[in-house]
Amino acid sequence: MLWGLLSALMFGTADFFAANSSKRIGAYTTLYYMQFVGFALLCIVMAVSGEWHAIRSISGVAAACLWMLVDLVGILLLYRGLLAGQASIVAPIASSFSVVTVSLSIAFGEHVDSLTLAGIALTIVGIIGATMRISRSNGRNSSHAKFAKGALWAILAALFLGTAFFGLRYPVEDLGGIATVWVGRLQAVILLPLLSLLGKWKLSRPNRGDWGNLLIVGALDAFAIVSYNLGLWYEQTSIVITAASLFAIVTLIWGVLLGKERLMWNQWIGVTLTFAGITIVSLG
């Protein structure tokens, strides 16, 4: 639970700053340099911890490449949504990926007691309720239209991220939490420029003033997924992912504190349900 909550804190903060960066330099450029920063930092961590031996497992590396690629697609869809809509709306909707992860975990044999399952369900409902803000405006250029676009990308992101976070348990068992993310970041810094050369997405060079956001996003996102992976050593996927999905609340809080956004009545109810659900899961 603690590793999952730490992951949520870092993911939520990273997504808030990623939204700012995506609007300045584009979602694809933000994604690439975020991956690059994470890769550089994890190289240092791998060298200090001496975990290079972990990547000798061919099957483990193959599994890490597969599931981290699915995660990469999910992040790209999320950042595309952040570009289209508001961070306090898009990122939280994407946090419903926990529904996908929990469903897959239970379908593939994880057993949770009824109290824990009720806590998981309450947390997920609370997260969705806390982060849904629907504008009454109907204009094409209104926030409602932006929300609709952002929601579509967020739903797609949730499907990919939920599948990835379910599958990450397999390479983590072979490589460990840090090496798994290192393999994924290495794959990303090679693959993303190649896709850009093919003309699929534009990759630009950030200005000097953009690097602050990119460093924050890259560092927090990399260590957030490492924290999630470490949590998988101690607890079932359904428990860790429920705690990690609280990143939506963190993004929302940053939106209120720094973005000066106001919470609606349903969001206050959602926040209350979320913390109630986390308490039940912790007690279980």
GIRA-V190446 format. One record per backbone hydrogen bond with DSSP energy under -1.0 kcal/mol. CO is the residue of the C=O (numbers start at 0). NH is the residue of the N-H. E is the energy in kcal/mol with one decimal. If there is no record, write none. Layout:
BEGIN
co:CO nh:NH e:E
co:CO nh:NH e:E
END
This chain:
BEGIN
co:0 nh:4 e:-2.7
co:1 nh:5 e:-2.4
co:2 nh:6 e:-2.2
co:3 nh:7 e:-2.1
co:4 nh:8 e:-2.1
co:5 nh:9 e:-2.0
co:6 nh:10 e:-3.0
co:7 nh:11 e:-2.7
co:8 nh:12 e:-1.7
co:9 nh:13 e:-2.5
co:10 nh:14 e:-2.5
co:11 nh:15 e:-1.5
co:12 nh:16 e:-1.9
co:13 nh:17 e:-2.3
co:14 nh:18 e:-1.8
co:15 nh:19 e:-1.2
co:16 nh:20 e:-2.2
co:17 nh:21 e:-2.9
co:18 nh:22 e:-1.7
co:19 nh:23 e:-1.0
co:20 nh:24 e:-3.0
co:21 nh:25 e:-1.4
co:25 nh:29 e:-2.0
co:26 nh:30 e:-2.4
co:27 nh:31 e:-2.4
co:28 nh:32 e:-2.3
co:29 nh:33 e:-2.1
co:30 nh:34 e:-2.1
co:31 nh:35 e:-2.4
co:32 nh:36 e:-2.5
co:33 nh:37 e:-2.1
co:34 nh:38 e:-2.4
co:35 nh:39 e:-2.4
co:36 nh:40 e:-2.3
co:37 nh:41 e:-2.3
co:38 nh:42 e:-1.9
co:39 nh:43 e:-1.3
co:40 nh:44 e:-2.0
co:41 nh:45 e:-3.0
co:42 nh:46 e:-2.1
co:43 nh:47 e:-2.5
co:44 nh:48 e:-2.8
co:45 nh:49 e:-1.3
co:45 nh:50 e:-1.3
co:50 nh:53 e:-1.6
co:51 nh:54 e:-1.3
co:52 nh:55 e:-1.5
co:53 nh:56 e:-1.2
co:56 nh:60 e:-2.5
co:57 nh:61 e:-2.5
co:58 nh:62 e:-2.2
co:59 nh:63 e:-2.3
co:60 nh:64 e:-2.6
co:61 nh:65 e:-2.1
co:62 nh:66 e:-2.5
co:63 nh:67 e:-2.4
co:64 nh:68 e:-1.4
co:65 nh:69 e:-1.8
co:66 nh:70 e:-1.9
co:67 nh:71 e:-2.2
co:68 nh:72 e:-2.2
co:69 nh:73 e:-2.0
co:70 nh:74 e:-2.4
co:71 nh:75 e:-2.4
co:72 nh:76 e:-2.3
co:73 nh:77 e:-2.2
co:74 nh:78 e:-2.9
co:75 nh:79 e:-2.0
co:76 nh:80 e:-1.9
co:77 nh:81 e:-2.3
co:78 nh:82 e:-1.6
co:79 nh:83 e:-1.2
co:80 nh:84 e:-2.5
co:85 nh:88 e:-1.4
co:85 nh:89 e:-3.1
co:86 nh:90 e:-1.2
co:88 nh:92 e:-1.7
co:89 nh:93 e:-2.1
co:92 nh:95 e:-1.7
co:93 nh:96 e:-1.7
co:94 nh:97 e:-1.7
co:95 nh:98 e:-1.9
co:96 nh:100 e:-2.4
co:97 nh:101 e:-2.9
co:98 nh:102 e:-2.2
co:99 nh:103 e:-2.4
co:100 nh:104 e:-2.5
co:101 nh:105 e:-2.5
co:102 nh:106 e:-2.3
co:103 nh:107 e:-1.9
co:104 nh:109 e:-2.5
co:105 nh:108 e:-1.5
co:112 nh:116 e:-2.5
co:113 nh:117 e:-2.2
co:114 nh:118 e:-2.1
co:115 nh:119 e:-2.5
co:116 nh:120 e:-2.5
co:117 nh:121 e:-2.5
co:118 nh:122 e:-2.3
co:119 nh:123 e:-2.4
co:120 nh:124 e:-2.5
co:121 nh:125 e:-2.4
co:122 nh:126 e:-2.5
co:123 nh:127 e:-2.2
co:124 nh:128 e:-2.7
co:125 nh:129 e:-2.5
co:126 nh:130 e:-1.0
co:138 nh:141 e:-1.5
co:141 nh:145 e:-1.6
co:142 nh:146 e:-2.6
co:143 nh:147 e:-2.2
co:144 nh:148 e:-2.0
co:145 nh:149 e:-2.9
co:146 nh:150 e:-2.8
co:147 nh:151 e:-1.7
co:148 nh:152 e:-1.8
co:149 nh:153 e:-2.3
co:150 nh:154 e:-2.5
co:151 nh:155 e:-1.9
co:152 nh:156 e:-2.5
co:153 nh:157 e:-2.3
co:154 nh:158 e:-1.7
co:155 nh:159 e:-1.9
co:156 nh:160 e:-3.1
co:157 nh:161 e:-2.5
co:158 nh:162 e:-1.6
co:159 nh:163 e:-2.5
co:160 nh:164 e:-2.8
co:161 nh:165 e:-1.1
co:162 nh:166 e:-2.1
co:163 nh:167 e:-1.7
co:166 nh:169 e:-1.6
co:167 nh:171 e:-1.9
co:168 nh:172 e:-1.5
co:170 nh:174 e:-3.5
co:171 nh:175 e:-1.2
co:175 nh:179 e:-1.5
co:176 nh:180 e:-1.2
co:177 nh:181 e:-2.2
co:178 nh:182 e:-2.4
co:179 nh:183 e:-1.7
co:180 nh:184 e:-2.6
co:181 nh:185 e:-2.4
co:182 nh:186 e:-2.3
co:183 nh:187 e:-1.9
co:184 nh:188 e:-2.3
co:185 nh:189 e:-1.0
co:186 nh:190 e:-2.7
co:187 nh:191 e:-2.6
co:189 nh:193 e:-1.0
co:190 nh:194 e:-2.2
co:191 nh:195 e:-1.7
co:192 nh:196 e:-2.2
co:193 nh:197 e:-1.4
co:194 nh:199 e:-1.9
co:195 nh:198 e:-1.5
co:206 nh:209 e:-1.6
co:209 nh:213 e:-1.7
co:210 nh:214 e:-2.7
co:211 nh:215 e:-1.9
co:212 nh:216 e:-2.8
co:213 nh:217 e:-2.9
co:214 nh:218 e:-2.2
co:215 nh:219 e:-2.4
co:216 nh:220 e:-2.5
co:217 nh:221 e:-1.8
co:218 nh:222 e:-2.2
co:219 nh:223 e:-1.7
co:220 nh:224 e:-1.8
co:221 nh:225 e:-1.6
co:222 nh:226 e:-2.2
co:223 nh:227 e:-2.1
co:224 nh:228 e:-2.3
co:225 nh:229 e:-2.4
co:226 nh:230 e:-1.9
co:227 nh:231 e:-1.1
co:229 nh:232 e:-1.3
co:230 nh:233 e:-1.2
co:230 nh:234 e:-1.6
co:235 nh:239 e:-2.1
co:236 nh:240 e:-2.8
co:238 nh:242 e:-1.7
co:239 nh:243 e:-2.6
co:240 nh:244 e:-2.1
co:242 nh:245 e:-1.4
co:243 nh:246 e:-1.7
co:244 nh:247 e:-1.4
co:245 nh:249 e:-1.6
co:246 nh:250 e:-2.6
co:247 nh:251 e:-2.1
co:248 nh:252 e:-2.5
co:249 nh:253 e:-2.4
co:250 nh:254 e:-2.1
co:251 nh:255 e:-1.9
co:252 nh:256 e:-2.8
co:253 nh:257 e:-3.0
co:253 nh:258 e:-1.2
co:254 nh:260 e:-1.8
co:263 nh:267 e:-1.7
co:264 nh:268 e:-1.8
co:265 nh:269 e:-2.2
co:266 nh:270 e:-2.6
co:267 nh:271 e:-2.0
co:268 nh:272 e:-2.5
co:269 nh:273 e:-2.3
co:270 nh:274 e:-2.2
co:271 nh:275 e:-1.9
co:272 nh:276 e:-2.6
co:273 nh:277 e:-2.3
co:274 nh:278 e:-1.9
co:275 nh:279 e:-2.0
co:276 nh:280 e:-2.4
co:277 nh:281 e:-2.4
co:278 nh:282 e:-2.2
co:279 nh:283 e:-1.9
END
